[in-house]
Amino acid sequence: MPISWRIADGLVWLESDGNVPFEEWRAAVEAALAHPDYRPGMGVVHDWRSLKWAPSTNEIGARARYGATLGPIRWALVVPNDVGYGMGRMAEILTDEPPIQLRTFRDIKDAEAWVRGGD
């Protein structure tokens, strides 16, 4: 499956391993947020390290607009390379206003620490 999710250790964990269209991505996010174990304000760690290419600019924009509807949430993107990092930084700019706080990381432990409330 190109995108999977789980709720563990007080966080939502998403993993993308292929080019996931917006509707499929949104369905996965909505399923995770509708799960009985989800609690409002729970952070999200989205692992992009298996991606072979980054989503398009239009895809990033659609995801950013949707993310702004989710309410207060910290969302970390974990990327494998410079291209992914650049796309993640673009997403940060597009989501620079509350309620979503999005940051891009290369290390999953740094991402998890930030989502849990670290600087």
Secondary structure, 3 states (H helix, E strand, C coil): CCEEEEEECCEEEEEECCCCCHHHHHHHHHHHHHCCCCCCCCCEEEECCCCCCCCCHHHHHHHHHHHCCCCCEEEEEECCCHHHHHHHHHHHHHCCCCCEEEEEECCHHHHHHHHCCCC
